[in-house]
Amino acid sequence: MTESASFLVAVDGLLPSDRATSYAAGLAKATPGAVVHLLNVQPSVGSLVTTFISKGDVGSYHREEGEKALASAVKVCADAGVACKKHVGVGRPGEVIGRFARKLEVRAVISGTRGHGGVVGVLLGSVAQDILAHVDAPVTFVK
C-alpha cells in the first residue's frame, strides 16, 4: 500500500459528503497512521468547449471548483485531527473514483448519498451504482 492505511472519500461539497468525511475521519483515528484522501470529481467538458477556451483554462476551472467542493471536507478532517490529502479528478464519478482507489490502494471508499433509492434512483441514474461498478475495494455509503 502507498500508506499504512488509507481511505478515499468521494466529496461533492454537500452535507452528505461532510457526513462521509466525518465517518472516514473516525475510521482513520482508529487506524494508526491512516490518511484520508478526499476526491472531488468534476464533470468533463465537451471537445467543443476547448475549441473556444484553452485546455489550461478549463483545467484551472476544474481545480478551482474542486477546491471549493473540498473545502468543507478538509475542515471536517482538520477539526477531527486527521491527516488528509486533496485530489481533483475529471470525468464520470464512478470511473474516476475507481481509478483513484486503485492508484492509491485504499482500504475502503466512503461516499455520501442523498438516498434516491427505488424508482427515483433508477430514473436519475445513481452515482452510487456507478461507484459500485468501478471500485474493487469495500464501499460504504453514508446518508
N, C-alpha and C positions, 0 to 999 in steps of 0.2 A: 504494500500500500504506500501511497505517497505521504500519508500522515499516519500517526499511530492509530487513529480512528478519525473518520470524518463523516459528516452528514451534509447532504445537499438539500437546501430549501429553495423551492420554486417560489419566487416573490413577484407579485404584480402591484404592490403598493396599497392594497386594500386590507381591511381588517382581518379577513381570514388568513392572509399572509403573515400578519403580525402574530396571530394565534399559532400558526405553524412554526414560526420562528421561535416563539416562546417555548413550544414543545421541544423543538430541536435543541434549544439552549439548555433545557432541563436534562436531556439525554447527554449533551456534551459535558455538563457539570458532573454527571455521574460517571463519566468516562475520562480518566486521567489523560491529559494531552490531546484531547479531541478538539477538532476545529469544525466550525460551522461554515459551510460555503453557501453564500447567498447568490442566487442566479435569477436575473430578470431576463426574460426573452422578449425582444422587440419584434414586431411583425416586419417581414421583409417588404421592400417596395418593389414595384414592377420595373422592368427594364426601361419603360418609357420615362419614368421619373429621372433616371440617371442620364437621359438624353438632355435634360434641361438643368439638372443640378449635379454637381460633381460628386463622385463616389466619396471623396473626402468629406464633403459637407453632409452627405447622408450618414456616413459613419459617425461624424461628430454629433449629429442629431440623435442617432441611436444611443450613443454613450451618454449624452445629457439626459435623455428621457429615462434611460436605465438607471442612472444615478439618482434621479428624482424618485423613481419607484422603489429603490433600495434603501433610501434614507431612513424610513421608519423601522425597517427590519434591522438595520445597523444599530439604531438606538436601542432596540429591544435586546440585542446581544450585549451592547455596552452596559446597559442597566443590569443585566444578569451577570456581568463579569466574565463573559465568554468570548474567546477569540473568534473572529470571523474574517472571511475573505470575500470580496465582492467580485462578481462576474456579470457581464452583459453579453448575451448571445442574440443572434438574429435568425429568424426562421419560424418554422412550425414548433410550437412549445414542446410537444411530446418528443419530437426528433432531437431538438436541441438539448433538452433535459437528459434524454438518454445518452447522447454523445458526451455531455459533461460528466454524467455519473460514471461512465466507463473510463473516461480520461482521468478523472480524479480518484477512481477506485473507491468510491464512497461505501460506507457500511449500509446506508439507507437513504432514501429520498423522502422528503416530507413536503407536503403541499397543502395549502388551504383549499377549501372547496366551498362553493356557495350553496351546495345541496340541491342542485337541479337534478333530481332523480326521475325515474319513470319516463313518461311520455315527454315531459318538458326536456329532460336530458337528451333523449333520442333526437328530438326535433332541433335542439340547439347545437347538437354536436358537443360532446363532452371532452374538455381538455383532460379531465381525469382519466377517461378511457384512452385517450391518446398517450398519456404518460404511461399507463399500464402496458400499452402495446409496445413501447420503445425502451422501457427500463428493465434491466435484468436484476437489479438489487431490490431488496424489500422496499415497498412503498407504503407510506402512512398518509392518510388524508385527515386533516383536522378541520372541523366545521366551526 
